[in-house]
Amino acid sequence: MEETREKTDMQQNGKLQDLMATTSEKEFYVKAQKYWSEVPATVNGMLGGLGYINAVDVEGSTKFLRELRIKDMHKKYALDCGAGIGRVTKNLLMPLFEKVDLVEQDPTFAERAREYCTTDMGSTLGYPKRLGEIYNVGLQEFTPSSKKYDVVWSQWVLGHLTDEDLLQFFKRLKNCLTDDGLFVMKENVTSSNKTELDEADSSVTRPLKTYEKFLKQTGYRIVKMTKQPNLPKGLYPVYMIASQPLTQNE
């Protein structure tokens, strides 16, 4: 069994290396854009057909932010990276922050977010006065304003960045955080400790240790890390990591 697993890992890694060697950076991003352009602009679409996990996901994220004592810190401005139609913005961030900006490269999703985040839907309130700017651009090209955000939230999108673009993105985010600001990422991670490729949506899933290494490499310290509970079996493990830029004394 161990030998079979080792062979599978080696085959996967070889496949990933071969593909990335023959696929240009531009192709990597274009394929992802095409994939998402064909996805419905709905909560179910944003969650890959697993819309039923929305409540569990938001509950876990809310608990994570509560444990970081966000309300006690009087945080005012948040940024949602890879926001899609604003699922996380509306259900998690808007109830906690006075203003929330969004970054989303798909124009259909970005336009839908404007309506979704500001309209009441059943028991879920819209927040027309809390919607800030919507930046219709990919994270690999996004440069945020300096010292603007108390919290930057990034969920299920970093796998669409190459390693180099991810490192550069982490570096740019440091400049947009307020002095006690937090960068929170929530991502799938592999159980195999190997980076795994999804050719369908042109993304990779990285090991948890890779994200920890990249954060350290770009000058962050990890404040809190928690595994998302109560997800269905068969899915990747999902981790939330809150970090802050290192100070000059650290």
CORNOR-V629412 format. One record per residue. N is the residue number from 0. RES is the residue in one letter. PSI is psi as a letter, one per 40 degrees, with the letter a starting at -180 (* if undefined). Layout:
BEGIN
n->N res->RES psi->PSI
n->N res->RES psi->PSI
END
This chain:
BEGIN
n->0 res->M psi->d
n->1 res->E psi->d
n->2 res->E psi->d
n->3 res->T psi->d
n->4 res->R psi->d
n->5 res->E psi->d
n->6 res->K psi->d
n->7 res->T psi->d
n->8 res->D psi->d
n->9 res->M psi->d
n->10 res->Q psi->d
n->11 res->Q psi->d
n->12 res->N psi->d
n->13 res->G psi->d
n->14 res->K psi->d
n->15 res->L psi->d
n->16 res->Q psi->d
n->17 res->D psi->d
n->18 res->L psi->d
n->19 res->M psi->d
n->20 res->A psi->d
n->21 res->T psi->e
n->22 res->T psi->h
n->23 res->S psi->i
n->24 res->E psi->d
n->25 res->K psi->d
n->26 res->E psi->d
n->27 res->F psi->d
n->28 res->Y psi->d
n->29 res->V psi->d
n->30 res->K psi->d
n->31 res->A psi->d
n->32 res->Q psi->d
n->33 res->K psi->d
n->34 res->Y psi->d
n->35 res->W psi->d
n->36 res->S psi->e
n->37 res->E psi->e
n->38 res->V psi->h
n->39 res->P psi->i
n->40 res->A psi->g
n->41 res->T psi->i
n->42 res->V psi->d
n->43 res->N psi->d
n->44 res->G psi->d
n->45 res->M psi->d
n->46 res->L psi->f
n->47 res->G psi->f
n->48 res->G psi->e
n->49 res->L psi->f
n->50 res->G psi->d
n->51 res->Y psi->e
n->52 res->I psi->e
n->53 res->N psi->d
n->54 res->A psi->d
n->55 res->V psi->d
n->56 res->D psi->d
n->57 res->V psi->d
n->58 res->E psi->d
n->59 res->G psi->d
n->60 res->S psi->d
n->61 res->T psi->d
n->62 res->K psi->d
n->63 res->F psi->d
n->64 res->L psi->d
n->65 res->R psi->d
n->66 res->E psi->d
n->67 res->L psi->e
n->68 res->R psi->f
n->69 res->I psi->d
n->70 res->K psi->d
n->71 res->D psi->d
n->72 res->M psi->e
n->73 res->H psi->f
n->74 res->K psi->h
n->75 res->K psi->d
n->76 res->Y psi->h
n->77 res->A psi->i
n->78 res->L psi->h
n->79 res->D psi->h
n->80 res->C psi->h
n->81 res->G psi->f
n->82 res->A psi->e
n->83 res->G psi->b
n->84 res->I psi->e
n->85 res->G psi->f
n->86 res->R psi->d
n->87 res->V psi->d
n->88 res->T psi->d
n->89 res->K psi->d
n->90 res->N psi->d
n->91 res->L psi->d
n->92 res->L psi->d
n->93 res->M psi->d
n->94 res->P psi->e
n->95 res->L psi->d
n->96 res->F psi->i
n->97 res->E psi->d
n->98 res->K psi->h
n->99 res->V psi->h
n->100 res->D psi->i
n->101 res->L psi->i
n->102 res->V psi->h
n->103 res->E psi->h
n->104 res->Q psi->d
n->105 res->D psi->h
n->106 res->P psi->d
n->107 res->T psi->d
n->108 res->F psi->d
n->109 res->A psi->d
n->110 res->E psi->d
n->111 res->R psi->d
n->112 res->A psi->d
n->113 res->R psi->d
n->114 res->E psi->d
n->115 res->Y psi->d
n->116 res->C psi->e
n->117 res->T psi->e
n->118 res->T psi->h
n->119 res->D psi->h
n->120 res->M psi->h
n->121 res->G psi->b
n->122 res->S psi->e
n->123 res->T psi->h
n->124 res->L psi->i
n->125 res->G psi->i
n->126 res->Y psi->g
n->127 res->P psi->d
n->128 res->K psi->e
n->129 res->R psi->e
n->130 res->L psi->h
n->131 res->G psi->b
n->132 res->E psi->i
n->133 res->I psi->h
n->134 res->Y psi->h
n->135 res->N psi->g
n->136 res->V psi->i
n->137 res->G psi->i
n->138 res->L psi->d
n->139 res->Q psi->e
n->140 res->E psi->e
n->141 res->F psi->h
n->142 res->T psi->h
n->143 res->P psi->i
n->144 res->S psi->i
n->145 res->S psi->h
n->146 res->K psi->f
n->147 res->K psi->d
n->148 res->Y psi->h
n->149 res->D psi->d
n->150 res->V psi->h
n->151 res->V psi->h
n->152 res->W psi->h
n->153 res->S psi->h
n->154 res->Q psi->h
n->155 res->W psi->f
n->156 res->V psi->d
n->157 res->L psi->d
n->158 res->G psi->e
n->159 res->H psi->e
n->160 res->L psi->i
n->161 res->T psi->i
n->162 res->D psi->d
n->163 res->E psi->d
n->164 res->D psi->d
n->165 res->L psi->d
n->166 res->L psi->d
n->167 res->Q psi->d
n->168 res->F psi->d
n->169 res->F psi->d
n->170 res->K psi->d
n->171 res->R psi->d
n->172 res->L psi->d
n->173 res->K psi->d
n->174 res->N psi->e
n->175 res->C psi->e
n->176 res->L psi->i
n->177 res->T psi->i
n->178 res->D psi->d
n->179 res->D psi->f
n->180 res->G psi->i
n->181 res->L psi->h
n->182 res->F psi->h
n->183 res->V psi->h
n->184 res->M psi->i
n->185 res->K psi->h
n->186 res->E psi->i
n->187 res->N psi->i
n->188 res->V psi->i
n->189 res->T psi->i
n->190 res->S psi->e
n->191 res->S psi->e
n->192 res->N psi->e
n->193 res->K psi->i
n->194 res->T psi->h
n->195 res->E psi->i
n->196 res->L psi->h
n->197 res->D psi->h
n->198 res->E psi->d
n->199 res->A psi->d
n->200 res->D psi->e
n->201 res->S psi->g
n->202 res->S psi->i
n->203 res->V psi->i
n->204 res->T psi->h
n->205 res->R psi->i
n->206 res->P psi->i
n->207 res->L psi->d
n->208 res->K psi->d
n->209 res->T psi->d
n->210 res->Y psi->d
n->211 res->E psi->d
n->212 res->K psi->d
n->213 res->F psi->d
n->214 res->L psi->d
n->215 res->K psi->d
n->216 res->Q psi->d
n->217 res->T psi->e
n->218 res->G psi->f
n->219 res->Y psi->i
n->220 res->R psi->h
n->221 res->I psi->h
n->222 res->V psi->d
n->223 res->K psi->i
n->224 res->M psi->h
n->225 res->T psi->i
n->226 res->K psi->h
n->227 res->Q psi->h
n->228 res->P psi->i
n->229 res->N psi->f
n->230 res->L psi->i
n->231 res->P psi->i
n->232 res->K psi->i
n->233 res->G psi->e
n->234 res->L psi->i
n->235 res->Y psi->i
n->236 res->P psi->i
n->237 res->V psi->h
n->238 res->Y psi->i
n->239 res->M psi->h
n->240 res->I psi->h
n->241 res->A psi->h
n->242 res->S psi->i
n->243 res->Q psi->i
n->244 res->P psi->i
n->245 res->L psi->i
n->246 res->T psi->i
n->247 res->Q psi->d
n->248 res->N psi->e
n->249 res->E psi->*
END
